[in-house]
Amino acid sequence: MPPQPPAGPPAAPAPPARGRSAETAALVTAATGVVGLLLGFFGIPSFVAPPTAPSATRTVTATATATVTATVTATPASGGAPSPGAGASPGAGPGAGATANEVPLGDLRPYLGAMEPGSVVMGGKRFDNALHTTCHDAQYSINERYKRLTVTVGLDDDAVAHKPSVVFTGDGKGLKTVAAEINRPREVTIDVTGVAILRISMEGVNCLDGHVSLGDPVLHRD
């Protein structure tokens, strides 16, 4: 009998068959990985909230201080005359305290000519609401609304001691002429009942030599 070739090395044993449970676990693992990739791709937030840093609370205490100043003004009773202010200058005119029946002549504007307003001292007495005449006449339209004009006529204590006169005319008719003297102011009352145009002029001295002052001239309705 012919000799037989030698036998090869023995075959490796076949791997044992994988059980059904192992296959199921593998599928679950793969599916979980795919789901995780999809969640990350679409930006779906994680179900596990990150730890939250402790919040800080700031307390602010504000203090406000209010100061209240109250001013009380006394009002005179109805129908009572206002009391003169403290420290009023002697001879101060009624311009500030004029009533409905009294109108300072200085509150009216001449429709012709001019009068210069300002204070004056005559015979040591101060008149805060004064008018000064120079070479210009002054004519006022008072339209028969007043009955009398009260005024103090004189010269400024520092003026040149000329002796001019002030002429008061109503509707072209002479009402009164008053001489002005240094240190001797004269208080006069002029009847202007029915007068529509009141004219005041200066005589006896030219424009360059001086002027006459009218202290606190006031028109009265009664």
CYANA upper distance limits for C-alpha pairs under 8 A (distance plus 0.5 A):
 18 ARG  CA     22 ALA  CA      7.06
 18 ARG  CA     23 GLU  CA      7.82
 19 GLY  CA     23 GLU  CA      7.32
 20 ARG  CA     24 THR  CA      6.82
 21 SER  CA     25 ALA  CA      6.82
 22 ALA  CA     26 ALA  CA      6.82
 23 GLU  CA     27 LEU  CA      6.83
 24 THR  CA     28 VAL  CA      6.80
 25 ALA  CA     29 THR  CA      6.69
 26 ALA  CA     30 ALA  CA      6.74
 27 LEU  CA     31 ALA  CA      6.59
 28 VAL  CA     32 THR  CA      6.61
 29 THR  CA     33 GLY  CA      6.86
 30 ALA  CA     34 VAL  CA      6.82
 31 ALA  CA     35 VAL  CA      6.65
 32 THR  CA     36 GLY  CA      6.66
 33 GLY  CA     37 LEU  CA      6.77
 34 VAL  CA     38 LEU  CA      6.76
 35 VAL  CA     39 LEU  CA      6.68
 36 GLY  CA     40 GLY  CA      6.78
 37 LEU  CA     41 PHE  CA      6.60
 38 LEU  CA     42 PHE  CA      6.74
 39 LEU  CA     43 GLY  CA      6.66
 39 LEU  CA     44 ILE  CA      5.86
 39 LEU  CA     45 PRO  CA      8.39
 40 GLY  CA     44 ILE  CA      6.96
 76 PRO  CA     80 GLY  CA      6.82
 76 PRO  CA     81 ALA  CA      8.16
 76 PRO  CA     82 PRO  CA      7.16
 82 PRO  CA     97 GLY  CA      8.01
 84 PRO  CA     88 ALA  CA      7.69
 88 ALA  CA     92 ALA  CA      7.41
 89 SER  CA    126 ARG  CA      7.35
 89 SER  CA    127 PHE  CA      8.45
 89 SER  CA    128 ASP  CA      8.39
 90 PRO  CA    125 LYS  CA      7.00
 90 PRO  CA    126 ARG  CA      6.49
 90 PRO  CA    127 PHE  CA      7.95
 91 GLY  CA    125 LYS  CA      6.65
 91 GLY  CA    126 ARG  CA      5.91
 91 GLY  CA    127 PHE  CA      5.60
 91 GLY  CA    128 ASP  CA      7.97
 92 ALA  CA    126 ARG  CA      7.31
 92 ALA  CA    127 PHE  CA      5.63
 92 ALA  CA    128 ASP  CA      5.79
 92 ALA  CA    129 ASN  CA      7.35
 92 ALA  CA    216 ASP  CA      7.99
 93 GLY  CA    127 PHE  CA      6.83
 93 GLY  CA    128 ASP  CA      6.71
 93 GLY  CA    129 ASN  CA      5.85
 93 GLY  CA    130 ALA  CA      8.47
 93 GLY  CA    215 GLY  CA      8.20
 93 GLY  CA    216 ASP  CA      5.31
 93 GLY  CA    217 PRO  CA      8.43
 94 PRO  CA     98 ALA  CA      5.69
 94 PRO  CA    104 PRO  CA      7.53
 94 PRO  CA    129 ASN  CA      8.44
 94 PRO  CA    216 ASP  CA      7.66
 94 PRO  CA    218 VAL  CA      8.09
 95 GLY  CA    103 VAL  CA      7.88
 95 GLY  CA    104 PRO  CA      6.02
 95 GLY  CA    129 ASN  CA      7.30
 95 GLY  CA    216 ASP  CA      8.38
 98 ALA  CA    102 GLU  CA      5.85
 98 ALA  CA    103 VAL  CA      6.74
 98 ALA  CA    104 PRO  CA      7.82
 99 THR  CA    103 VAL  CA      7.79
101 ASN  CA    220 HIS  CA      6.20
101 ASN  CA    221 ARG  CA      5.48
101 ASN  CA    222 ASP  CA      7.30
102 GLU  CA    218 VAL  CA      6.99
102 GLU  CA    219 LEU  CA      6.19
102 GLU  CA    220 HIS  CA      5.23
102 GLU  CA    221 ARG  CA      6.95
103 VAL  CA    107 ASP  CA      7.52
103 VAL  CA    218 VAL  CA      6.14
103 VAL  CA    219 LEU  CA      5.68
103 VAL  CA    220 HIS  CA      7.11
104 PRO  CA    108 LEU  CA      8.01
104 PRO  CA    216 ASP  CA      7.73
104 PRO  CA    217 PRO  CA      6.49
104 PRO  CA    218 VAL  CA      4.74
104 PRO  CA    219 LEU  CA      6.57
105 LEU  CA    217 PRO  CA      6.03
105 LEU  CA    218 VAL  CA      5.79
105 LEU  CA    219 LEU  CA      6.75
106 GLY  CA    117 PRO  CA      7.52
106 GLY  CA    129 ASN  CA      7.91
106 GLY  CA    130 ALA  CA      8.14
106 GLY  CA    131 LEU  CA      7.49
106 GLY  CA    217 PRO  CA      7.91
108 LEU  CA    140 TYR  CA      7.96
109 ARG  CA    140 TYR  CA      7.57
110 PRO  CA    114 ALA  CA      6.80
110 PRO  CA    115 MET  CA      8.33
110 PRO  CA    138 ALA  CA      6.42
110 PRO  CA    139 GLN  CA      5.84
110 PRO  CA    140 TYR  CA      5.23
110 PRO  CA    141 SER  CA      7.84
111 TYR  CA    138 ALA  CA      8.33
111 TYR  CA    139 GLN  CA      6.64
111 TYR  CA    140 TYR  CA      6.47
111 TYR  CA    141 SER  CA      7.49
112 LEU  CA    137 ASP  CA      8.12
112 LEU  CA    138 ALA  CA      6.30
112 LEU  CA    139 GLN  CA      5.71
112 LEU  CA    140 TYR  CA      7.81
113 GLY  CA    136 HIS  CA      6.23
113 GLY  CA    137 ASP  CA      5.70
113 GLY  CA    138 ALA  CA      4.85
113 GLY  CA    139 GLN  CA      6.86
114 ALA  CA    133 THR  CA      8.39
114 ALA  CA    136 HIS  CA      6.80
114 ALA  CA    137 ASP  CA      7.14
114 ALA  CA    138 ALA  CA      5.64
115 MET  CA    131 LEU  CA      6.49
115 MET  CA    132 HIS  CA      6.25
115 MET  CA    133 THR  CA      6.12
115 MET  CA    134 THR  CA      8.28
115 MET  CA    136 HIS  CA      8.25
115 MET  CA    137 ASP  CA      8.44
115 MET  CA    138 ALA  CA      6.82
116 GLU  CA    131 LEU  CA      5.99
116 GLU  CA    132 HIS  CA      5.54
116 GLU  CA    133 THR  CA      7.26
117 PRO  CA    129 ASN  CA      7.75
117 PRO  CA    130 ALA  CA      6.32
117 PRO  CA    131 LEU  CA      5.04
117 PRO  CA    132 HIS  CA      6.85
118 GLY  CA    128 ASP  CA      7.19
118 GLY  CA    129 ASN  CA      6.80
118 GLY  CA    130 ALA  CA      5.90
118 GLY  CA    131 LEU  CA      6.73
118 GLY  CA    132 HIS  CA      8.15
119 SER  CA    126 ARG  CA      7.76
119 SER  CA    127 PHE  CA      6.05
119 SER  CA    128 ASP  CA      4.71
119 SER  CA    129 ASN  CA      6.30
119 SER  CA    130 ALA  CA      5.83
119 SER  CA    131 LEU  CA      8.35
120 VAL  CA    126 ARG  CA      6.33
120 VAL  CA    127 PHE  CA      5.84
120 VAL  CA    128 ASP  CA      7.02
120 VAL  CA    130 ALA  CA      6.94
120 VAL  CA    156 ASP  CA      6.60
120 VAL  CA    213 SER  CA      7.91
120 VAL  CA    215 GLY  CA      7.87
121 VAL  CA    125 LYS  CA      5.78
121 VAL  CA    126 ARG  CA      4.81
121 VAL  CA    127 PHE  CA      6.65
121 VAL  CA    156 ASP  CA      6.17
121 VAL  CA    157 ASP  CA      6.52
122 MET  CA    126 ARG  CA      7.03
122 MET  CA    127 PHE  CA      8.33
122 MET  CA    154 GLY  CA      7.00
122 MET  CA    155 LEU  CA      6.60
122 MET  CA    156 ASP  CA      5.64
122 MET  CA    157 ASP  CA      5.75
122 MET  CA    182 ILE  CA      8.10
122 MET  CA    183 ASN  CA      6.51
122 MET  CA    184 ARG  CA      7.75
122 MET  CA    185 PRO  CA      6.56
123 GLY  CA    156 ASP  CA      8.50
123 GLY  CA    157 ASP  CA      6.84
123 GLY  CA    182 ILE  CA      7.87
123 GLY  CA    183 ASN  CA      4.57
123 GLY  CA    184 ARG  CA      6.16
123 GLY  CA    185 PRO  CA      6.73
124 GLY  CA    157 ASP  CA      7.78
124 GLY  CA    183 ASN  CA      7.99
127 PHE  CA    215 GLY  CA      6.09
127 PHE  CA    216 ASP  CA      6.87
128 ASP  CA    215 GLY  CA      8.36
128 ASP  CA    216 ASP  CA      7.86
129 ASN  CA    215 GLY  CA      7.10
129 ASN  CA    216 ASP  CA      5.49
129 ASN  CA    217 PRO  CA      8.29
130 ALA  CA    213 SER  CA      7.31
130 ALA  CA    214 LEU  CA      5.99
130 ALA  CA    215 GLY  CA      5.00
130 ALA  CA    216 ASP  CA      5.57
130 ALA  CA    217 PRO  CA      7.57
131 LEU  CA    213 SER  CA      6.34
131 LEU  CA    214 LEU  CA      5.57
131 LEU  CA    215 GLY  CA      7.14
131 LEU  CA    216 ASP  CA      8.10
131 LEU  CA    217 PRO  CA      8.27
132 HIS  CA    211 HIS  CA      7.09
132 HIS  CA    212 VAL  CA      6.22
132 HIS  CA    213 SER  CA      4.97
132 HIS  CA    214 LEU  CA      6.57
133 THR  CA    137 ASP  CA      7.97
133 THR  CA    201 SER  CA      7.63
133 THR  CA    202 MET  CA      7.20
133 THR  CA    211 HIS  CA      6.12
133 THR  CA    212 VAL  CA      5.85
133 THR  CA    213 SER  CA      6.89
133 THR  CA    214 LEU  CA      8.37
134 THR  CA    202 MET  CA      7.37
134 THR  CA    207 CYS  CA      6.20
134 THR  CA    210 GLY  CA      7.57
134 THR  CA    211 HIS  CA      5.35
134 THR  CA    212 VAL  CA      7.35
135 CYS  CA    201 SER  CA      8.38
135 CYS  CA    202 MET  CA      7.39
135 CYS  CA    206 ASN  CA      7.20
135 CYS  CA    207 CYS  CA      5.17
135 CYS  CA    211 HIS  CA      8.37
136 HIS  CA    201 SER  CA      7.50
136 HIS  CA    202 MET  CA      8.44
137 ASP  CA    199 ARG  CA      7.50
137 ASP  CA    200 ILE  CA      6.32
137 ASP  CA    201 SER  CA      5.14
137 ASP  CA    202 MET  CA      7.79
138 ALA  CA    199 ARG  CA      6.24
138 ALA  CA    200 ILE  CA      5.87
138 ALA  CA    201 SER  CA      7.13
139 GLN  CA    197 ILE  CA      7.12
139 GLN  CA    198 LEU  CA      6.03
139 GLN  CA    199 ARG  CA      4.82
139 GLN  CA    200 ILE  CA      6.93
140 TYR  CA    197 ILE  CA      6.19
140 TYR  CA    198 LEU  CA      5.59
140 TYR  CA    199 ARG  CA      6.89
141 SER  CA    196 ALA  CA      6.40
141 SER  CA    197 ILE  CA      5.30
141 SER  CA    198 LEU  CA      6.97
142 ILE  CA    146 TYR  CA      7.65
142 ILE  CA    195 VAL  CA      7.56
142 ILE  CA    196 ALA  CA      5.75
142 ILE  CA    197 ILE  CA      6.51
142 ILE  CA    198 LEU  CA      7.32
143 ASN  CA    194 GLY  CA      8.36
143 ASN  CA    195 VAL  CA      7.06
143 ASN  CA    196 ALA  CA      4.46
143 ASN  CA    197 ILE  CA      7.23
144 GLU  CA    192 VAL  CA      8.27
144 GLU  CA    193 THR  CA      6.99
144 GLU  CA    194 GLY  CA      5.05
144 GLU  CA    195 VAL  CA      5.31
144 GLU  CA    196 ALA  CA      5.30
145 ARG  CA    193 THR  CA      8.39
145 ARG  CA    194 GLY  CA      8.02
145 ARG  CA    195 VAL  CA      8.46
145 ARG  CA    196 ALA  CA      8.42
145 ARG  CA    221 ARG  CA      6.98
146 TYR  CA    192 VAL  CA      6.91
146 TYR  CA    193 THR  CA      6.56
146 TYR  CA    194 GLY  CA      8.06
146 TYR  CA    195 VAL  CA      8.29
146 TYR  CA    219 LEU  CA      6.83
146 TYR  CA    220 HIS  CA      6.02
146 TYR  CA    221 ARG  CA      4.81
146 TYR  CA    222 ASP  CA      7.52
147 LYS  CA    191 ASP  CA      6.50
147 LYS  CA    192 VAL  CA      5.45
147 LYS  CA    193 THR  CA      4.63
147 LYS  CA    194 GLY  CA      7.81
147 LYS  CA    219 LEU  CA      8.10
147 LYS  CA    220 HIS  CA      6.47
147 LYS  CA    221 ARG  CA      5.93
147 LYS  CA    222 ASP  CA      6.36
148 ARG  CA    189 THR  CA      7.12
148 ARG  CA    190 ILE  CA      5.94
148 ARG  CA    191 ASP  CA      4.99
148 ARG  CA    192 VAL  CA      5.41
148 ARG  CA    193 THR  CA      7.06
148 ARG  CA    219 LEU  CA      6.47
148 ARG  CA    220 HIS  CA      5.89
148 ARG  CA    221 ARG  CA      7.68
148 ARG  CA    222 ASP  CA      7.99
149 LEU  CA    189 THR  CA      6.11
149 LEU  CA    190 ILE  CA      5.52
149 LEU  CA    191 ASP  CA      7.00
149 LEU  CA    192 VAL  CA      7.19
149 LEU  CA    217 PRO  CA      7.32
149 LEU  CA    218 VAL  CA      6.16
149 LEU  CA    219 LEU  CA      5.11
149 LEU  CA    220 HIS  CA      6.74
150 THR  CA    187 GLU  CA      7.88
150 THR  CA    188 VAL  CA      6.38
150 THR  CA    189 THR  CA      5.01
150 THR  CA    190 ILE  CA      6.93
150 THR  CA    216 ASP  CA      8.43
150 THR  CA    217 PRO  CA      6.14
150 THR  CA    218 VAL  CA      5.94
150 THR  CA    219 LEU  CA      7.18
150 THR  CA    220 HIS  CA      8.41
151 VAL  CA    187 GLU  CA      6.33
151 VAL  CA    188 VAL  CA      6.15
151 VAL  CA    189 THR  CA      7.11
151 VAL  CA    214 LEU  CA      6.75
151 VAL  CA    215 GLY  CA      6.34
151 VAL  CA    216 ASP  CA      6.31
151 VAL  CA    217 PRO  CA      4.76
151 VAL  CA    218 VAL  CA      7.07
152 THR  CA    185 PRO  CA      6.69
152 THR  CA    186 ARG  CA      5.74
152 THR  CA    187 GLU  CA      4.71
152 THR  CA    188 VAL  CA      6.65
152 THR  CA    214 LEU  CA      6.07
152 THR  CA    215 GLY  CA      5.17
152 THR  CA    216 ASP  CA      7.24
152 THR  CA    217 PRO  CA      7.56
153 VAL  CA    166 VAL  CA      8.29
153 VAL  CA    178 VAL  CA      7.71
153 VAL  CA    179 ALA  CA      8.29
153 VAL  CA    180 ALA  CA      6.56
153 VAL  CA    185 PRO  CA      5.99
153 VAL  CA    186 ARG  CA      5.68
153 VAL  CA    187 GLU  CA      6.94
153 VAL  CA    188 VAL  CA      8.02
153 VAL  CA    212 VAL  CA      7.89
153 VAL  CA    213 SER  CA      6.53
153 VAL  CA    214 LEU  CA      5.40
153 VAL  CA    215 GLY  CA      6.78
154 GLY  CA    179 ALA  CA      8.29
154 GLY  CA    180 ALA  CA      4.98
154 GLY  CA    181 GLU  CA      6.19
154 GLY  CA    182 ILE  CA      7.13
154 GLY  CA    183 ASN  CA      8.20
154 GLY  CA    184 ARG  CA      7.08
154 GLY  CA    185 PRO  CA      4.84
154 GLY  CA    186 ARG  CA      6.88
154 GLY  CA    212 VAL  CA      6.68
154 GLY  CA    213 SER  CA      6.02
154 GLY  CA    214 LEU  CA      7.22
154 GLY  CA    215 GLY  CA      8.31
155 LEU  CA    159 ALA  CA      6.89
155 LEU  CA    161 ALA  CA      8.26
155 LEU  CA    180 ALA  CA      6.69
155 LEU  CA    181 GLU  CA      6.56
155 LEU  CA    182 ILE  CA      5.73
155 LEU  CA    183 ASN  CA      7.69
155 LEU  CA    184 ARG  CA      8.47
155 LEU  CA    185 PRO  CA      7.58
155 LEU  CA    211 HIS  CA      7.91
155 LEU  CA    212 VAL  CA      5.96
155 LEU  CA    213 SER  CA      6.08
156 ASP  CA    182 ILE  CA      7.59
156 ASP  CA    183 ASN  CA      8.44
156 ASP  CA    212 VAL  CA      8.19
156 ASP  CA    213 SER  CA      7.25
157 ASP  CA    182 ILE  CA      6.90
157 ASP  CA    183 ASN  CA      6.64
159 ALA  CA    182 ILE  CA      8.19
159 ALA  CA    210 GLY  CA      7.58
160 VAL  CA    209 ASP  CA      8.10
160 VAL  CA    210 GLY  CA      7.20
161 ALA  CA    181 GLU  CA      7.51
161 ALA  CA    182 ILE  CA      6.02
162 HIS  CA    181 GLU  CA      7.77
162 HIS  CA    182 ILE  CA      8.17
162 HIS  CA    205 VAL  CA      7.89
162 HIS  CA    209 ASP  CA      8.38
162 HIS  CA    210 GLY  CA      8.12
163 LYS  CA    179 ALA  CA      7.32
163 LYS  CA    180 ALA  CA      6.32
163 LYS  CA    181 GLU  CA      6.19
163 LYS  CA    182 ILE  CA      8.43
163 LYS  CA    204 GLY  CA      7.44
163 LYS  CA    205 VAL  CA      7.99
164 PRO  CA    179 ALA  CA      6.63
164 PRO  CA    180 ALA  CA      6.18
164 PRO  CA    181 GLU  CA      8.18
164 PRO  CA    202 MET  CA      7.35
164 PRO  CA    203 GLU  CA      6.18
164 PRO  CA    204 GLY  CA      5.06
164 PRO  CA    205 VAL  CA      6.00
164 PRO  CA    212 VAL  CA      7.74
165 SER  CA    177 THR  CA      7.09
165 SER  CA    178 VAL  CA      5.94
165 SER  CA    179 ALA  CA      4.72
165 SER  CA    180 ALA  CA      6.04
165 SER  CA    202 MET  CA      6.23
165 SER  CA    203 GLU  CA      5.67
165 SER  CA    204 GLY  CA      6.60
165 SER  CA    212 VAL  CA      8.32
166 VAL  CA    177 THR  CA      6.14
166 VAL  CA    178 VAL  CA      5.74
166 VAL  CA    179 ALA  CA      6.89
166 VAL  CA    180 ALA  CA      7.77
166 VAL  CA    200 ILE  CA      7.47
166 VAL  CA    201 SER  CA      6.28
166 VAL  CA    202 MET  CA      5.17
166 VAL  CA    203 GLU  CA      6.82
166 VAL  CA    212 VAL  CA      7.91
167 VAL  CA    174 GLY  CA      8.05
167 VAL  CA    175 LEU  CA      8.29
167 VAL  CA    176 LYS  CA      6.60
167 VAL  CA    177 THR  CA      4.95
167 VAL  CA    178 VAL  CA      7.07
167 VAL  CA    200 ILE  CA      6.26
167 VAL  CA    201 SER  CA      5.78
167 VAL  CA    202 MET  CA      6.64
167 VAL  CA    203 GLU  CA      7.77
168 PHE  CA    174 GLY  CA      6.81
168 PHE  CA    175 LEU  CA      5.95
168 PHE  CA    176 LYS  CA      5.77
168 PHE  CA    177 THR  CA      6.67
168 PHE  CA    198 LEU  CA      7.74
168 PHE  CA    199 ARG  CA      6.35
168 PHE  CA    200 ILE  CA      5.36
168 PHE  CA    201 SER  CA      7.31
169 THR  CA    173 LYS  CA      5.86
169 THR  CA    174 GLY  CA      4.93
169 THR  CA    175 LEU  CA      5.61
169 THR  CA    176 LYS  CA      7.63
169 THR  CA    198 LEU  CA      6.39
169 THR  CA    199 ARG  CA      5.49
169 THR  CA    200 ILE  CA      6.96
170 GLY  CA    174 GLY  CA      6.83
170 GLY  CA    175 LEU  CA      6.78
170 GLY  CA    192 VAL  CA      7.54
170 GLY  CA    195 VAL  CA      6.02
170 GLY  CA    196 ALA  CA      7.64
170 GLY  CA    197 ILE  CA      6.21
170 GLY  CA    198 LEU  CA      5.30
170 GLY  CA    199 ARG  CA      6.76
171 ASP  CA    195 VAL  CA      6.72
171 ASP  CA    196 ALA  CA      6.81
171 ASP  CA    197 ILE  CA      5.62
171 ASP  CA    198 LEU  CA      7.12
171 ASP  CA    199 ARG  CA      8.39
175 LEU  CA    190 ILE  CA      7.47
175 LEU  CA    191 ASP  CA      7.79
175 LEU  CA    192 VAL  CA      8.37
176 LYS  CA    190 ILE  CA      7.33
180 ALA  CA    184 ARG  CA      8.16
180 ALA  CA    185 PRO  CA      7.49
180 ALA  CA    186 ARG  CA      8.13
180 ALA  CA    212 VAL  CA      7.45
181 GLU  CA    185 PRO  CA      7.24
202 MET  CA    211 HIS  CA      8.48
202 MET  CA    212 VAL  CA      7.78
205 VAL  CA    209 ASP  CA      6.88
205 VAL  CA    210 GLY  CA      7.72
206 ASN  CA    210 GLY  CA      7.74
207 CYS  CA    211 HIS  CA      7.65
